[in-house]
Amino acid sequence: MSHIDDESPTTSASHRLLETYDILWRIFSSQHTRGAQSPCTLSRTDLARLVRVCRSFHDPAVRVLWSSLDGFEPLWQLLAPPTLPFRFEYNEEHLQRIVNARLWDNSECWDRFVKYSQYVLTLRVSMSHSIHEHGYWATASIWNKRLLHHLLEHNGGEPILPSLRSLSWSWATIKDAYLPLILCPSLSELIIIYHISHRAEQTSFVNVIRDLQGASPRLATFILQGSNDAGHRLVDELVLLQNLRKISLPYNLLLEEVHALLTMPNLTSLTAKVTVEDVSEASVTARSLHSVAFHGSSPDLTRLFATLTLPYLESLELSIFDTTPCGPKLPLCTATIAAALESKTLRRLHLTFNAAYDSNQPPPTDPSVSLSALLLPLLSQTPRLETLNLRFDGPLKLWANDDVFDGMAQAWPSLRTLRLDFRAWHESGPVPTPAILTRFARFCPRLHELVLPYLNYRIDVDPALYKGLHHHALRRLFVADDRSMGTVDPDHILPLAQMIADLFPHLDLSFRAYIKSRGMPWWKVFDCLRASPKRPSARGLLHAASHSYLP
C-alpha cells in the first residue's frame, strides 16, 4: 500500500479511516483475542505477516503481537548473539551465551529491547515441575534469574517491563521465585501457580507476597492456584494490599480470615474454601462485594453466612460437599444464605451439592429433599435473578411438583438461563409434568436456555394451557430421560412435540446439555422435531425412529 497524503484532494474517506492507528489496533487486537474456535482469529503468524504488509499496519500489528507473551524467549532473542537461533525454549547453554554476550551494553540492541519490552502487557511464565536428571530446568531457571538481574541493574533499577498489566507465574521450587524482579507499578493482575511442600517454603512464599505492597501498589487481582498451606500468614499480607478487588485462594480459610478479607474496602470478588468450626456472634457487612465463590460443607457455609450481610452481591457460586447426606439441613443452609442477601441484587446463582455416604455410618433411610424447601427461601430474596445453575451429585435426590416451577417462573421474570443438571427425581416423590414449560413461556419472556430433568411424559397436556403463548424466544431446551421409566408409544410423542413446536419455534435443535438416551421418550420428541420442526407428524416420527439426528 502506497503512502497517501492526508491533504491530497484524491484521498478518500475510507483510506483515511484505514490509516487511523486506533481503529487498526482495535481490529487486530479484537481478532487476536477472539478465541481459537473462531475462523476469523488472527494467529501470531498472521500478526507477523501484517507487520510486513505496509507502514500503516506495522505499528498497530507490532503492538498487538508483543502485547501478550508466553515466556521470556521473545525478549531474550532481542539480546541474543546473531549466531544463536531462535528457540521457543532456551536451555542453560543458550541462556549462558546470551548473558556472556552482554548485548545490552550495545546502545542499538538495548534501544530495541526497550522499544519492544514496553509493548508487553501480559506475560505467562511457566517452570516445569519435572527436573531433568542433569538439572536442566534448575540451571535454566538460575540463568533466567541472573539475566533478569543484569537487565534490572543496567536499567538503573527501573522495571524492564514498564507497561506490564497481567502476570501469570508458575514455578516448581522457591528457587524459581524470582518474581520480584518482574514486578512493576503498572501491574494490576497477578496469577501464581505454586505447590508449597514444607514450612521453609511457606516463609519464602509469604516474603514474595510481601514485596507486592511496595512494587505493585495498583494490584487489583490476586489469584493463587495449586496446593498451598501458607494459611493466615498470607491473609495477613493480603489485607495490606488495600487496592485489591479480586482474590482467589486454594486453601481453607477460617471464619476470622474470611472476615478479615471482607473488610478490605475495595474487594469485589472472593473465591475460597471455608472451614467454620464454631458458631460466632461476630458479623461483617461487605458493601463492596459483588461476587462470591465458596467451597465447603453445608454446616460450615450455614455458620459462615449467618455472620454475613451482602447488600450488593450480584453473583454467588457455592460448592457444597457433605460426607453424609444431610438433606433436611440443606433448606436451612439456603435460608441462611437468603437472609444475607439484604438488598435483593443477586443476578447469578450457581449451587452444586455433592454428597457421599460415610462408610462408618448407616445410610439415611430417605436421602431426598424437596426442591420447594430448597429454593423457597431464595425466591423472595432474588427477584432480579437471571441465571440459576443447580447441580446434584451423589445419592441425594430431589423431588418436586408443577407448583414449584410455577413459583420459580413467577418469582424470576428476568430469568435467562435455568439449568437443573441432574437427570432423574427421587423415585418415591412426585415428578413434574411437561405443563411446566407453559409456565416459563408465560412468565419468563427473556428465557434463553432451559435444561430440565425428566418430565412425566405420560401426563397429557391440555392445549388450552399454551393457547396464545406462541413465538417465545427460547433458543436452547433440553429435557433428560429417565431409563427407569421405560419407553412410550407415539400417541404421547406427537402431542409433546407439537406443544414444544408451538411454544418455542426458534429452538436450536442441535443443542445437547449432555448425551441423550437413544430411543427413550424425550429423545424421540426432539428427534421428531428435527425431522419436521414446524409441524410434527406421524411421518416425521417414523423417519426419526429410523435415523439418528445426533451430531
C-alpha positions as MATLAB code, in Angstrom:
seq = 'MSHIDDESPTTSASHRLLETYDILWRIFSSQHTRGAQSPCTLSRTDLARLVRVCRSFHDPAVRVLWSSLDGFEPLWQLLAPPTLPFRFEYNEEHLQRIVNARLWDNSECWDRFVKYSQYVLTLRVSMSHSIHEHGYWATASIWNKRLLHHLLEHNGGEPILPSLRSLSWSWATIKDAYLPLILCPSLSELIIIYHISHRAEQTSFVNVIRDLQGASPRLATFILQGSNDAGHRLVDELVLLQNLRKISLPYNLLLEEVHALLTMPNLTSLTAKVTVEDVSEASVTARSLHSVAFHGSSPDLTRLFATLTLPYLESLELSIFDTTPCGPKLPLCTATIAAALESKTLRRLHLTFNAAYDSNQPPPTDPSVSLSALLLPLLSQTPRLETLNLRFDGPLKLWANDDVFDGMAQAWPSLRTLRLDFRAWHESGPVPTPAILTRFARFCPRLHELVLPYLNYRIDVDPALYKGLHHHALRRLFVADDRSMGTVDPDHILPLAQMIADLFPHLDLSFRAYIKSRGMPWWKVFDCLRASPKRPSARGLLHAASHSYLP';
ca = [
       0.000    0.000    0.000;
       1.457    3.356   -1.012;
       1.522    6.297    1.323;
      -1.477    8.604    0.895;
      -1.110   12.283    1.648;
      -3.884   13.380    4.024;
      -4.129   16.740    2.250;
      -4.450   15.268   -1.240;
      -7.858   16.006   -2.804;
      -7.937   12.462   -4.197;
      -7.730   10.867   -0.734;
     -10.982    9.041    0.037;
     -12.603    8.879    3.470;
     -12.186    5.092    3.526;
      -8.412    5.419    3.022;
      -8.119    7.939    5.833;
     -10.154    5.651    8.065;
      -7.968    2.660    7.218;
      -4.857    4.583    8.214;
      -6.260    5.521   11.634;
      -3.948    3.863   14.129;
      -6.502    3.349   16.918;
      -9.017    1.651   14.638;
      -6.433   -0.712   13.187;
      -5.164   -1.544   16.672;
      -8.692   -2.337   17.856;
      -9.363   -4.541   14.831;
      -6.133   -6.503   15.206;
      -6.411   -6.888   18.983;
     -10.073   -7.940   18.933;
      -9.447  -10.551   16.229;
      -6.339  -11.812   18.028;
      -8.199  -12.334   21.335;
     -11.499  -13.536   19.884;
     -10.692  -17.201   20.559;
      -9.206  -20.185   18.800;
     -12.648  -21.538   17.906;
     -13.373  -18.587   15.614;
     -12.358  -18.843   11.938;
     -11.599  -15.098   11.992;
      -8.931  -15.337   14.693;
      -5.566  -13.749   13.923;
      -2.725  -16.027   14.996;
       0.723  -14.756   15.944;
       1.901  -15.798   12.476;
      -0.870  -13.705   10.905;
       0.126  -10.697   13.003;
       3.774  -11.130   11.987;
       2.664  -11.040    8.338;
       0.586   -7.916    8.946;
       3.693   -6.223   10.348;
       5.347   -6.626    6.940;
       2.351   -5.647    4.796;
       2.728   -1.863    4.913;
       3.678    1.053    7.131;
       0.053    1.660    8.137;
      -0.261   -1.849    9.525;
       3.212   -2.080   11.034;
       2.896   -0.238   14.370;
      -0.547   -1.484   15.470;
       0.282   -5.073   14.450;
       3.620   -4.954   16.314;
       1.929   -3.716   19.477;
      -0.681   -6.478   19.387;
       1.973   -9.105   18.569;
       4.096   -8.143   21.575;
       1.220   -7.387   23.943;
       0.956  -10.999   25.158;
       3.935  -13.348   25.606;
       4.187  -16.977   26.732;
       7.605  -16.833   28.348;
      10.740  -14.698   28.150;
      12.109  -16.201   24.927;
      10.963  -13.450   22.501;
      12.527  -10.857   24.805;
      15.769  -12.821   25.176;
      16.005  -13.146   21.398;
      16.351   -9.362   21.197;
      19.613   -9.693   23.160;
      20.836  -12.959   21.652;
      24.034  -13.157   19.564;
      23.377  -13.378   15.805;
      24.705  -16.946   15.760;
      22.137  -18.133   18.304;
      18.998  -19.481   16.554;
      15.567  -18.608   17.946;
      14.027  -21.277   20.183;
      10.664  -21.444   21.915;
      12.517  -22.707   24.986;
      16.073  -21.700   25.846;
      18.198  -24.200   27.757;
      21.119  -23.461   30.056;
      23.637  -23.222   27.208;
      21.584  -20.714   25.216;
      20.888  -18.519   28.254;
      24.562  -18.590   29.230;
      25.551  -17.408   25.759;
      23.070  -14.525   25.982;
      24.428  -13.482   29.374;
      28.045  -13.713   28.219;
      27.342  -11.694   25.069;
      26.153   -8.695   27.175;
      24.465   -7.114   24.156;
      22.520   -4.819   26.489;
      25.727   -2.767   26.650;
      25.291   -2.085   22.935;
      23.080    1.022   22.698;
      21.386   -0.116   19.492;
      20.459   -3.543   20.919;
      19.354   -2.027   24.213;
      17.166    0.589   22.497;
      15.498   -2.176   20.509;
      14.899   -4.200   23.684;
      13.416   -1.158   25.459;
      11.177   -0.405   22.479;
       9.565   -3.853   22.350;
       9.548   -4.548   26.082;
       7.293   -1.558   26.685;
       4.648   -3.196   24.458;
       4.323   -6.255   26.738;
       1.034   -6.122   28.659;
       0.578   -9.812   29.548;
       3.304  -12.303   30.448;
       2.859  -16.002   31.255;
       5.899  -17.760   32.725;
       5.805  -21.483   33.491;
       8.575  -23.544   35.051;
       8.391  -27.311   34.521;
       7.596  -29.414   37.581;
       9.831  -32.198   36.302;
      13.563  -31.723   36.812;
      15.887  -33.284   34.231;
      18.440  -35.752   35.545;
      21.208  -33.255   34.839;
      19.277  -30.437   36.488;
      18.353  -28.785   33.167;
      15.343  -26.850   34.439;
      17.016  -25.888   37.698;
      20.098  -24.453   35.949;
      17.989  -22.764   33.237;
      15.993  -21.108   35.991;
      19.223  -19.844   37.591;
      20.388  -18.315   34.313;
      16.978  -16.703   33.761;
      17.239  -15.127   37.182;
      20.808  -13.993   36.530;
      19.814  -12.425   33.197;
      16.961  -10.529   34.824;
      19.363   -9.239   37.485;
      21.740   -7.901   34.814;
      18.934   -6.155   32.893;
      17.458   -4.630   36.024;
      20.873   -3.326   37.063;
      21.567   -1.939   33.569;
      18.192   -0.167   33.654;
      19.078    1.578   36.900;
      16.656   -0.468   38.976;
      13.659    0.587   36.866;
      11.203   -2.147   35.698;
      12.261   -3.814   32.477;
       8.572   -4.342   31.547;
       7.167   -0.906   32.414;
       3.716   -1.467   30.897;
       3.054   -4.966   32.275;
      -0.545   -5.365   33.497;
      -1.079   -9.118   33.872;
       1.469  -11.687   35.059;
       0.894  -15.445   35.345;
       3.774  -17.126   37.176;
       4.230  -20.856   37.732;
       7.265  -22.375   39.399;
       8.411  -25.740   40.705;
      10.501  -24.665   43.698;
      11.071  -21.469   45.623;
      14.408  -21.122   43.787;
      12.358  -20.211   40.725;
      10.587  -17.450   42.626;
      12.425  -14.507   41.109;
       9.027  -12.876   40.738;
      10.044   -9.582   42.471;
      12.388   -8.873   39.547;
       9.378   -8.575   37.223;
       7.028   -6.621   39.460;
       6.256   -3.082   38.340;
       3.877   -0.261   39.359;
       1.590   -0.859   36.366;
       0.809   -4.496   37.340;
      -2.905   -4.988   38.044;
      -3.332   -8.793   37.828;
      -1.116  -11.489   39.345;
      -1.754  -15.237   38.976;
       0.600  -17.537   40.907;
       0.660  -21.315   40.463;
       2.809  -22.853   43.145;
       2.857  -26.024   45.271;
       4.249  -25.464   48.770;
       5.626  -28.646   50.313;
       7.271  -27.618   53.605;
       7.407  -24.793   56.166;
      10.617  -23.200   54.882;
       8.941  -22.581   51.532;
       5.929  -21.055   53.296;
       8.126  -18.316   54.770;
       9.831  -17.626   51.428;
       6.493  -17.513   49.645;
       4.995  -15.064   52.140;
       8.067  -12.841   51.679;
       7.419  -12.814   47.929;
       3.832  -11.651   48.530;
       5.069   -9.029   50.979;
       7.056   -7.398   48.163;
       3.822   -6.656   46.295;
       2.859   -3.777   48.554;
       5.770   -1.578   47.511;
       6.451   -2.872   43.987;
       2.881   -3.075   42.608;
       0.614   -0.695   44.519;
      -2.078   -0.814   41.810;
      -2.525   -4.586   42.032;
      -6.262   -5.312   41.748;
      -6.414   -9.085   41.150;
      -4.567  -11.790   43.085;
      -5.183  -15.446   42.141;
      -3.307  -18.283   43.834;
      -3.545  -21.820   42.449;
      -2.023  -25.140   43.481;
      -1.546  -26.779   46.862;
      -0.643  -24.108   49.360;
      -0.586  -24.123   53.132;
       0.654  -20.628   53.923;
      -2.556  -20.080   55.916;
      -3.279  -16.976   57.942;
       0.202  -15.579   57.269;
      -0.759  -14.976   53.638;
      -4.093  -13.397   54.606;
      -2.226  -11.021   56.921;
      -0.182   -9.801   53.944;
      -3.094   -9.586   51.513;
      -5.204   -7.345   53.745;
      -2.419   -4.761   53.496;
      -2.993   -4.504   49.723;
      -5.922   -2.134   50.030;
      -6.439   -1.753   46.261;
      -7.162   -5.445   45.738;
     -10.538   -6.012   44.100;
     -10.416   -9.748   43.357;
      -8.878  -12.545   45.480;
      -8.877  -16.297   44.793;
      -7.213  -18.700   47.255;
      -6.940  -22.510   47.049;
      -6.876  -23.453   50.729;
      -9.338  -23.476   53.648;
      -9.981  -20.147   55.350;
     -11.198  -19.865   58.906;
     -14.074  -17.571   59.817;
     -11.832  -14.776   61.102;
      -9.757  -14.927   57.894;
     -12.847  -14.574   55.711;
     -13.983  -11.641   57.853;
     -10.552  -10.007   57.545;
     -10.657  -10.200   53.739;
     -14.242   -8.935   53.565;
     -13.290   -5.800   55.499;
     -10.998   -4.726   52.635;
     -12.584   -1.523   51.290;
     -12.320   -2.278   47.545;
     -12.806   -6.056   47.437;
     -15.490   -7.007   44.908;
     -14.787  -10.740   44.338;
     -13.657  -13.540   46.673;
     -13.095  -17.242   45.895;
     -12.013  -19.619   48.674;
     -12.671  -22.789   50.641;
     -14.085  -22.247   54.114;
     -13.984  -24.112   57.414;
     -16.114  -22.739   60.253;
     -15.950  -24.960   63.299;
     -17.983  -22.942   65.823;
     -20.958  -20.592   65.808;
     -19.802  -16.984   66.051;
     -21.564  -13.810   67.141;
     -19.220  -11.664   65.048;
     -20.733  -10.152   61.917;
     -19.446   -8.397   58.815;
     -21.211   -6.230   56.235;
     -19.359   -6.377   52.893;
     -20.758   -3.449   50.931;
     -18.222   -3.578   48.103;
     -18.569   -7.328   47.449;
     -20.261   -8.234   44.148;
     -19.126  -11.824   43.532;
     -18.504  -14.774   45.883;
     -17.461  -18.384   45.245;
     -17.187  -20.579   48.349;
     -16.450  -24.302   48.759;
     -17.340  -26.111   51.982;
     -19.769  -28.335   53.832;
     -23.370  -27.248   54.420;
     -22.842  -26.763   58.198;
     -19.719  -24.651   57.569;
     -21.452  -22.473   54.988;
     -24.529  -22.103   57.209;
     -22.401  -20.852   60.105;
     -20.461  -18.528   57.770;
     -23.452  -16.867   56.085;
     -25.122  -16.388   59.464;
     -22.381  -13.814   60.161;
     -22.539  -12.025   56.782;
     -24.579   -9.234   55.256;
     -24.053   -8.881   51.496;
     -26.216   -5.955   50.389;
     -24.864   -5.611   46.836;
     -23.962   -9.187   45.896;
     -24.642   -9.968   42.217;
     -23.029  -13.403   41.726;
     -22.947  -16.332   44.159;
     -21.342  -19.723   43.489;
     -21.398  -22.419   46.176;
     -19.964  -25.928   46.003;
     -21.279  -27.884   48.959;
     -19.611  -31.192   49.822;
     -21.003  -33.384   52.604;
     -19.664  -36.764   53.671;
     -23.071  -37.880   54.922;
     -26.103  -36.627   53.018;
     -27.908  -34.173   55.259;
     -30.984  -33.430   53.155;
     -33.079  -31.858   55.948;
     -30.253  -29.396   56.722;
     -29.867  -28.093   53.162;
     -33.000  -25.878   53.285;
     -31.579  -24.331   56.477;
     -28.385  -23.581   54.562;
     -30.209  -21.860   51.673;
     -32.428  -19.968   54.135;
     -29.333  -18.593   55.885;
     -27.833  -17.613   52.541;
     -31.047  -15.845   51.518;
     -31.091  -13.875   54.778;
     -27.629  -12.473   53.936;
     -28.884  -11.064   50.607;
     -30.234   -7.858   52.072;
     -30.821   -5.692   49.002;
     -32.059   -8.389   46.606;
     -29.448   -7.600   43.941;
     -28.398  -11.187   43.094;
     -28.387  -11.949   39.353;
     -26.359  -15.159   39.065;
     -26.633  -18.218   41.343;
     -24.692  -21.492   40.965;
     -25.347  -24.241   43.524;
     -23.540  -27.589   43.440;
     -24.409  -30.259   46.021;
     -22.171  -33.292   46.266;
     -22.875  -35.915   48.927;
     -21.340  -39.289   49.731;
     -22.102  -41.898   52.342;
     -19.773  -42.215   55.297;
     -18.757  -45.891   55.409;
     -18.658  -45.742   59.216;
     -22.297  -44.709   59.484;
     -25.547  -46.352   58.319;
     -27.036  -44.746   55.195;
     -30.054  -42.457   55.734;
     -33.453  -44.065   55.255;
     -34.702  -41.302   52.920;
     -31.879  -39.491   51.093;
     -34.129  -36.890   49.476;
     -35.031  -33.226   49.769;
     -37.844  -31.122   48.361;
     -36.869  -28.677   45.619;
     -39.507  -26.343   47.025;
     -37.946  -26.379   50.512;
     -34.504  -25.846   48.983;
     -35.393  -22.839   46.809;
     -38.358  -21.281   48.625;
     -36.183  -19.051   50.882;
     -34.408  -17.691   47.800;
     -37.499  -16.850   45.726;
     -38.448  -13.694   47.592;
     -34.819  -12.550   48.025;
     -33.733  -12.810   44.390;
     -36.328  -11.034   42.213;
     -33.660   -9.953   39.686;
     -32.154  -13.409   39.176;
     -31.036  -14.044   35.584;
     -29.073  -17.313   35.869;
     -29.649  -20.358   38.067;
     -27.467  -23.454   37.821;
     -28.410  -26.236   40.236;
     -26.427  -29.466   40.247;
     -26.897  -32.556   42.420;
     -24.301  -35.333   42.526;
     -24.223  -38.433   44.682;
     -27.044  -40.406   46.326;
     -29.038  -37.363   47.453;
     -32.018  -36.716   45.163;
     -34.711  -34.075   44.821;
     -38.435  -34.307   44.312;
     -40.821  -31.629   43.039;
     -44.246  -30.976   41.569;
     -45.506  -28.461   38.998;
     -46.302  -25.819   41.633;
     -42.603  -25.423   42.450;
     -41.813  -24.441   38.867;
     -44.837  -22.164   38.716;
     -43.437  -20.308   41.729;
     -39.958  -20.124   40.161;
     -41.280  -18.740   36.889;
     -43.371  -16.053   38.608;
     -40.626  -15.079   41.089;
     -37.923  -14.737   38.422;
     -39.358  -12.813   35.417;
     -35.822  -11.740   34.371;
     -34.583  -15.334   34.127;
     -32.371  -16.003   31.102;
     -30.744  -19.355   31.982;
     -32.114  -22.179   34.128;
     -30.084  -25.379   34.335;
     -31.108  -28.210   36.648;
     -28.178  -30.520   35.998;
     -29.459  -33.888   37.198;
     -31.324  -36.467   35.165;
     -33.895  -38.042   37.473;
     -36.013  -37.301   40.532;
     -36.328  -39.290   43.728;
     -38.213  -42.496   42.941;
     -40.679  -42.064   45.827;
     -41.612  -38.457   45.210;
     -43.831  -36.679   42.658;
     -42.454  -35.895   39.194;
     -43.119  -32.627   37.319;
     -45.041  -32.742   34.058;
     -44.443  -31.049   30.662;
     -47.017  -28.433   31.683;
     -44.234  -26.540   33.476;
     -42.930  -25.484   30.045;
     -46.021  -23.327   29.646;
     -45.231  -21.548   32.945;
     -41.822  -20.462   31.727;
     -43.242  -19.420   28.352;
     -45.822  -17.241   30.128;
     -43.776  -15.615   32.906;
     -40.146  -15.573   31.652;
     -40.061  -13.711   28.320;
     -36.245  -13.359   28.317;
     -35.520  -17.049   28.925;
     -32.802  -18.221   26.531;
     -31.686  -21.618   27.892;
     -33.711  -24.218   29.807;
     -32.233  -27.559   30.940;
     -34.550  -29.819   32.935;
     -34.529  -33.311   34.462;
     -37.018  -35.928   33.403;
     -40.630  -34.766   32.977;
     -43.533  -37.217   33.181;
     -44.461  -37.597   29.505;
     -47.433  -39.846   30.348;
     -49.452  -36.850   31.585;
     -51.438  -35.289   28.754;
     -51.051  -31.515   28.435;
     -54.201  -29.542   27.745;
     -53.640  -27.347   24.640;
     -55.587  -24.609   26.423;
     -52.597  -24.142   28.748;
     -50.431  -22.804   25.959;
     -53.060  -21.161   23.794;
     -51.832  -17.697   22.889;
     -48.277  -18.377   24.106;
     -46.659  -18.749   20.672;
     -43.340  -17.342   19.471;
     -41.332  -17.394   22.693;
     -37.654  -16.578   22.023;
     -36.215  -19.636   23.844;
     -33.217  -20.970   21.898;
     -31.965  -23.908   23.975;
     -34.182  -26.585   25.501;
     -33.163  -29.944   26.893;
     -35.207  -32.486   28.860;
     -33.406  -35.530   30.253;
     -34.658  -39.107   30.027;
     -35.022  -41.464   32.979;
     -34.220  -45.022   31.911;
     -36.283  -46.461   34.762;
     -39.463  -45.035   33.195;
     -39.312  -47.208   30.080;
     -40.364  -46.301   26.545;
     -43.527  -44.675   25.215;
     -45.922  -45.058   22.305;
     -46.295  -42.437   19.512;
     -49.632  -41.244   20.917;
     -47.711  -39.360   23.626;
     -44.764  -38.256   21.487;
     -46.629  -36.250   18.838;
     -48.631  -34.002   21.233;
     -45.461  -33.185   23.186;
     -43.538  -32.381   20.003;
     -46.404  -30.205   18.751;
     -46.600  -28.325   22.069;
     -42.857  -27.569   22.048;
     -43.008  -26.505   18.389;
     -45.873  -24.111   19.168;
     -44.332  -22.694   22.336;
     -40.738  -22.352   21.162;
     -40.482  -22.009   17.370;
     -36.912  -20.629   17.492;
     -35.214  -23.602   19.182;
     -31.695  -24.630   18.261;
     -32.419  -28.331   17.755;
     -28.715  -29.245   17.741;
     -28.326  -28.241   21.403;
     -27.397  -31.001   23.884;
     -26.804  -30.486   27.595;
     -25.305  -33.987   27.669;
     -25.659  -37.215   25.673;
     -29.274  -38.258   25.339;
     -30.511  -41.820   25.615;
     -31.279  -43.042   22.129;
     -34.776  -44.486   21.789;
     -36.059  -43.003   25.068;
     -39.212  -40.785   25.150;
     -37.690  -37.300   25.219;
     -35.048  -38.376   22.730;
     -37.920  -39.292   20.373;
     -39.684  -35.961   20.989;
     -36.677  -33.899   19.924;
     -35.835  -36.230   17.059;
     -39.392  -35.816   15.817;
     -38.909  -32.033   15.914;
     -35.678  -32.324   13.957;
     -37.454  -34.368   11.287;
     -40.340  -31.890   10.924;
     -39.714  -28.843   13.137;
     -42.711  -26.710   12.102;
     -45.471  -29.312   12.219;
     -44.543  -32.650   13.809;
     -46.320  -35.561   12.162;
     -46.544  -39.336   12.328;
     -44.439  -39.496    9.165;
     -41.755  -37.403   10.830;
     -41.900  -39.627   13.882;
     -41.344  -42.759   11.769;
     -38.485  -41.021    9.964;
     -36.955  -40.023   13.310;
     -37.259  -43.571   14.608;
     -35.159  -44.906   11.734;
     -32.480  -42.190   11.680;
     -30.134  -40.657   14.210;
     -30.037  -36.877   14.305;
     -27.369  -36.730   16.956;
     -24.483  -34.507   15.790;
];
